[in-house]
Amino acid sequence: MGNRSEAQLNGGAGCKGGALNEGASESSLFPTYARYPISLVKGEGSWVWDDKGNKYLDFMSGLAVTNLGHAPQKVKEKLKAQLDELWHVSNLFHIPGQEQAARLLTANTCADAVFFCNSGAEANEAAIKLARRYHQKVKGTGRYEIITFTQSFHGRTIATLTATGQDKVKEGFLPLPAGFKSVPLHDLPALEAAISKDTAAIMIEMVQAEGGVHTVQPEFLKAVDQLCRKHGLLLIIDEVQTGMGRTGKLFAHEHYGIEPDIFTVAKGLGSGFPVGAMLGKEYLREAFTAGSHASTFGGTPLSMAVVTATIESMLEEQVPQRAAETGQYLIERLEAELGTHPFVKAIRGMGLLIGIECADPVGELVLAAQQRGFLFVTAGPNVIRLLPNLLVTKPEIDQAVSILVQIIHEHTAAGSMI
Ligand SMILES: *Cc1c(COP(=O)(O)O)cnc(C)c1O
């Protein structure tokens, strides 16, 4: 006993006696991420600073998370106020903030009921569970299968990586659960052929963002919707990345004039606070009964204060509309500067979720841009993905485009010299 507490006082941890193992890595983290050699320590609006005082124009927004920019004032104030009141209570109690946030979401979307969780994968898990349970408990059928699309991305849990239509996220994780099938996007015959008596739902993104910024064609989505109605399937739309104003509407499916049975949201929902939600139609409500699904941290007072402030800010400041306008401006600037450049194969996207498909891998461009104080991310090897915050200004867009043009010219000039 005595020895042990002495070791602890000396900073010694359990079985290693406080010393690093021979050959142990410098980091105590699992190496799940290939990290850039930058440590960001502060953010405000469209800008972030690293620990050396360098300033960066942020066109990745934590991967479509900080849609209102870094540290938005109203959200910050609400979060600080809530910190003084109550952080967490169990869902065994009524949580007024949860009712309020849910009502804001249902009042401004086609959904009637909300389940709060903590991430995109969890929101999709909830959607998959709700779809199965609706068919099995309400409809009394054995339907369970979810059809998704190749190049889709739905998360990293065992079920959501199985739903994801990309083999790379599945490697080494066998066996995968049964009940998922992927067909190519925009291949209607393949989709029809995949539907069976076991099919419960079709799950789709309006823009395959991780998969290379590919937008769903309106005629295809209409046909998917019709197939769902014809066969009694639920239509699940994954709005984890496209939601919260990103594409120029509060949710991307609003562009298409269809109403999903279920849709999921996470990334932009909490302005950087981890929170997700699964939303569904009235007739799905009875599928979930007390005890059928739960999350310890789902919808705590702290996260709900942030969600409410985020949605209110988006509505008050007409943020989706601004994203549509500045997105249009960004596309026009890119077309004007790079539209005919041989390195650029296509410029596409919706609102402020924009992809620039290039002739070669763009990993080096990411690093070159960082050196110039500009941050963006890729979507697959050849696609530059631009995700500025939705309140980004035109001068900031001009600055971003000018850096991008410079590094593409330098990159291609260097390449042609070899
Ligand atoms: C990021 C993302 C997810 C996963 O969200 P996590 O919060 O990382 O679990 C799911 N679907 C889409 C479309 C995403 O972009």
The ligand as a Gaussian input file, in Angstrom:
#p B3LYP/6-31G(d) Opt

LIG

0 1
 C      -18.454000      13.090000     -40.486000
 C      -19.571000      12.290000     -41.037000
 C      -20.140000      11.212000     -40.308000
 C      -19.558000      10.747000     -39.004000
 O      -19.673000      11.713000     -37.995000
 P      -18.828000      11.534000     -36.636000
 O      -19.306000      12.676000     -35.784000
 O      -17.390000      11.605000     -36.986000
 O      -19.202000      10.211000     -36.074000
 C      -21.223000      10.560000     -40.853000
 N      -21.742000      10.930000     -42.040000
 C      -21.232000      11.940000     -42.763000
 C      -21.863000      12.301000     -44.065000
 C      -20.128000      12.650000     -42.300000
 O      -19.600000      13.634000     -43.034000

